[in-house]
Amino acid sequence: MSTSTSPLAQPFPALPAIPGVSLRVARARYKNWDRCDLTFVTLDEGTSVAGVLTSSKCPSPEVEWCRKALVLGKARALVVNAGNSNAFTGNRGRAAVEAIAARTAQHLGCDPSDVFVSSTGVIGVPLPIEKAEAGLDAAYTAEPCAWEDAAATIMTTDTFAKGAVTTAVVDGRTVTLAGIIKGSGMIAPDMATMLGFIFTDAAVDPVFLQRALSEANGATFSCITVDGDTSTSDTVLAFATGKAGNAPLTSDEDAGADAFRAALADLCRQLALLVVRDGEGAQKLIEITVEGAESDRSAHRIAMSIANSPLVKTAIAGEDANWGRVVMAVGKAGEPAERDKLAIRFGTTQVARDGLAVDGYDEAPVAAHLKGQEIEIGVDLGLGEGRATVWTCDLTHGYISINADYRS
């Protein structure tokens, strides 16, 4: 965990208690650090669950465990380990996940398949079962903690705890959605982000919850990148306790279904942007909008090509109005584009149109825009109706320092 807080950090919000959710933390001592590193969340019976998991072909045993458990659609507990991702650890890693689920199930009197497990940290080191079990025992008997404590406990290289909240009216009742997330580096998900956990007191059928989460993910967690690297452990889970007392949401025709989906999408967007704001070494948040593409998918791929370009990201870090690097990133994306229809803007200033610099282009307003902390880049391909927005951060010396020293 970094000792220098990101200049883009946001204060942790006041998150209300979610009925049916209890948070506890403990020190499993997975690393030689003086902090809590195990989060233990208990969920009342009747809680439904949905999730999106990494598309990595080298997933952690935790991801494989969650993928199987999600099929059942019910949950009683969540365990999150920080400091050790337990990925690429073979049978020893799988045994650790099974032991965590079994120990938790023993405490709660539930099935191991009702327990969801996530881990984050160094790859290739088996999670020590004895430390995990001791940490679980300590957490089970600990006093419930605040949201910010739980958010801080799941951190690794993060520089600030991240949380968000929103509400919706469903079936005449106000339901609350709250979430915590961790993520700073190895962020370029195809489906999720590092580790994110969403809790609501709404009653939601797991199939509907899965559809809503997958849709929200497509416009949020799948639209952020810090460094172009997809983690072995990326996980976002949503838990619905049903304690609000609304008629369970099962389809888009149900009262409040649209409001719930909108609130979930809003919460996911808040959480996703917090991750980008804490990108390793980040000094600037960059929003990239591509329009006029042949399809939304094509626009997304072009936007991600720009967002993942080291040349674009370092130019922003240096506050250099080098729009030629954006042209480069568009051209290499492998998507339909015509040079002489391309238009580019920085902030509200048009810098290029019809394949060349605009007449009388004045770099001064662009330079002023780049001195800010929040940067906008717009691209219009002039080909169709496709549109996408993605978010990234600049690439600084801080990123190199953090990752060069990560294991030390």
N, C-alpha and C positions, 0 to 999 in steps of 0.2 A: 504494500500500500504506500503510495507516494506521500511525502510529507508536505508537498507544495500543492495547495488547492488550485484547481483550474480557474483561470480568470473568467471563464464562462459559467462558473458554478451557479446553481440556483439554491436558495434556502429550502430546507426540508419543510414541506407544508404540514399543516395540522390535519392529520388523518383520524377520522373517528373510528371507534370500535366497530367491527363488523360482527353482529350476533352470529354465534356458531363458530367463530375463529378465535383461537388462543395462541399467542406467540410467546416463545421462550428461547433463550440463547444460553450457550455454555462454552467452556474452553476444552476442546478436544486436544489442543496443542499439536495440530498437524504440522506446524512449522515452529521454529524457535522465535515466537513472538508473544508479546504480552497483551493479548486481546481475545475476545470471544471469536470462535471460528466455526461453530455449529449452531444452526438455526433449526428449531423444532416447532412445527405448527400443528396443532391438533384441530380437527374439524368434526363438527357434530355429525351424527348419523343422518343420512339423507342428503349429504352433500354430493352434487354432481361435479364432473370435471371434464375439461377439454384441454387440448394442448397442440402446439406446433413445435417440431423438433428438428434438429440439424439435418441438412441434406448431405453432410459429410459421409464419405464411404468408409471412414475410420471412426465411427461413433464410439462414445464411452459406454461402458456397461450400464451406467445410469440411464442413458438415452434409450438403450435397448429395453431396459426394464420398464421405463415409463411408456414406451411405445406399446408394449404388451398390455400394461395395466389400463391404458386409456380405452381399450376396446370395451372394458366393463363399464366405464362411465361413472364410477363412484369412487369416493376418496374419504379417508379418515385422518390422514396425516401427510405432512410434507417434511422432509429432512434435507437440509442444504449444508454441504461441507465446503469450506473455503481454504485455499492453500494447497489443495491437491485435487487435480481433475480426475484421477483414477482412470484416465484414458490410456489405451494401448498397454494394458496391464494383464491381458490374458485371463486365465482361470482365476488367478488371485484377485483380480479386480471384480470379476463376477461374484466370487465368494463374498467379497466385502459388501456388495450391494445386497445380496441375499441375507447376510447377517444383520445389516442395518434394518431391512424390512422385517425380518423375523423378530428382532429385539423390540422394535417399535410396536409390532402387532401384539407381542406379549404384554407390553405395558398397557395397551388400549383395549385388548380383547377383541381384535378385529383380524381379518385375513391379511397376510402379507401383501396381497395384490391391491389392498386398499391404501398402501403406503407408497408415496412418490418420493424419489430420491434424485437429487442433483448435486454435482460436485464441480468445483472450478479451481484452477490453479495449474501447477506444473504437470505436464504430460509425461507418462512413462514411469511414474512411481506408484506402486500399489498402495491403496489406502489402507493404513494399519487398522485391522479389525478391532484390536483391543482398545485403541484410542477412540475409535468411533463408538464402541459400545459404552465405554466409560463416559464419553461426552453425552450420549443419549440418556444414560442413567442420571447424570447431573442435570441435564435440561428438563427431564421429566419431573424432577422434584423442585425445580427452580420456580421462583415467582414469575408470573406473566410479565412481559416487557412491553415497551412502547414500540410503535412502528419504526421509529428512527433507529432504535437499537437493533432491530432485526435487519433493517436495510444496511446498517454499518457492518453487521456480522457477515453478510454474504459478499463483501467487497474483497478485491485482491489489489490490483493496481489502481483502482478507482481513487479519486481524490475527494469525493464528497458523496454522502448518502443520498439516494434518489428515491423519491416517492411521488405519487400523484393521486388525485381523488376527483370524482365527479358523481353526479346523481342523474336519475331519470324517473319519470312517473310511469309506472307499469300497473295496469289494472286498478287505477285510482290510488295507488300507494307509491310513496317516494322510496326508491331503492338506492342504495349507495354502492359505488364501485371504487375500490382502493387498490393500489398496486405499489410494489417495490421492485427495483431492478438493479442489476449490477452489470457493468460493461465499460470498458475503456479502450482495450486493444483487441486484436483478432476479431474485428467487427466487419463482416461483409456477408451477412446471412442471405441465404436464398429462401428462407422461410421464417426465421426467428432472429432473436438477438441473444446475447450472452445468457444470462439467467434472469427471467422476469416472472413475477408471480402476482396474479390478479385475484382479488377476493370480492365477492358481492353477496348481499343478503337476499337477492332476488331468487325466486324459484324458477329454475330454467332446466328444461329437459336437456340431457347431455348431447343429444344429436343436434338440437338447435344451437346450443352453446358452442359446439364445434364449428358449425357453419358460420356463426357470427364471429368467432375468433379468427377463423381462417380468412374471412373476408377483411376483417380489420387489419390483420397481419399484412395482407397484400399491399396495403396503402401506407403502412407505417414501418414495422420492423424490417420488412423486406425492401425498404426504400432508404436505408441508412448504410453508411460504410465509413470506416475510419482508415483502414489499411488494405482492404481487398482480400483479407484472410478470413475464411469461414471456420469457426471453431468446431472441435470434435464434440463439444458439450452443449451447444446452443439449445436452450429450452425456454419456452413460455408456457405456463400453465394457468388456467383460469378455473377457480373454484366457486360454486354457487351453493350457498347453504340453505336457501329457501326460507330463511327466518322472517323475511319481510311479510310473508303471508299472502302474496299475490297468487292468482291462479297461474300455475306453471306455464311458462312460455314454451310452446311446442312448434309454432309455425309463424310465418310473417303476418298471418291474418289475426293473430291474437292481439288483444288490447295492450298497447305499450310496446309491442315488438320492435317497431321502428325506432322508438325512443331508446330502448335498451341497446339496440345495435349501434345507434349514433353515439350513445354514451361510451360504449365499449371502444369504438373507434377513436373517440376523443381521448380516452385514457391511454390507449396504446400509442397514440401520436405523442402525447405528453411524455410518456416514458421513453419512447424511442429517441426523442430530441435530447433528453437528459443524457443519454449514452453518448451522443455525438458531442454534446457540450463538454463531456469529460474524456474525449479522445486523447490518447496518450500524447502529451506535449502540445495539445491544442491551444491555440490563441484566438482562433476565429471559427465561427459557425458559418457554413456555406450552404445556401439553398440553391439548387440547380433545377430550373424548369425548362423542359423541352416540349415544344408544341409544333404543330404542323407536320408531324410524322405520319407515316402510312398507317400506323396502328399504335395503340397504347403500349403494347409490348415492345415495339420498335423504339418508341420514345423512351421507355424505361431503360432499355439496353444502352442507348446513346447517352442518357443522363448518367448512368453508372460508369460508362467509359470515361466521361469527364470527371466524375467524382473520384474515381480510382487512379487518375493519372498523377504520378509523382510530379510531373512537370507543372501541371495546373496547380496542384496543392502547394508546391514550393513557391510558385509565383505569387499566390495569395499570401503565403507566409511572409514573403519579401515585399508585399504591397506593390507589386509590379503589374501594371496594366497590360500584360502581354497576352492579348486576346488570340494571338496566333496559336497558342497552346490549346485553346479551346477548339479551334479549327482542326488541329491535329487529332484531338481526342474524338471529335465527331467522325472524322474520316477513317479512323482505325476501328470503329465500333463494329464494322461488318454489316451495318444496316443501310437501307436505301437513303441516299442523300445526294443532292445535286449542288455542286459548288456555287453555281451562279444564282441559286435561290436562297442561299443560307444567310441568315441574319443573326447578329449576336449583340447582346446588351450586357452592361455591368451596372447593377442598380437600375436607375431609370434612364441611363444614358446609352443611346444606340451607338455602337462603335463600328459595326460592319453591317452592310446590307447588299443583297444581290451579288455576293461573292467578293466584295472589296470594301475597304474602309469608306465610311460615309464622308461626303464632301464636308470640308471644314471641321473634321473631327478634332475636338479639343480634349486632351487627356486629363486636364486639371480636375473636372468633376469626378472622373473615374478614380483618379489617384486619391481624392478626398474620400470617396466611398470605401476604398480599400483600407483606409486607415481605421475604419470602424471595426467592431467585433462581430457584426453580422453582415455577411456578404451575400449579394444576390447575383446569379449569373442566369441569363435567359438566352435560349436558342430557339429560333423559328426555322424549320426546314422548308416550309412552303410547299409541302407535298400532300398533306391530308389533314385529318382531324385528330390524329393520335397525340396524346398528351401525357406527361408524367412529371412528377416532382420528387427529387431525392435530396438527401441531406448528407453532408460530410464535414470534415474540418481540414484545416491546413496541416501541412507536414513540416515539422520543425526539428531542430537538433534535439529537443526534448524527447521525441519519439525514439530516436536512436539510443539516447542515454538510458531510458527506461528499459528498453528491450535488450540492450547489450548487457545490462546488469541484473536482468530479471531473476536469475537463479541464485545470485549471490546474496 
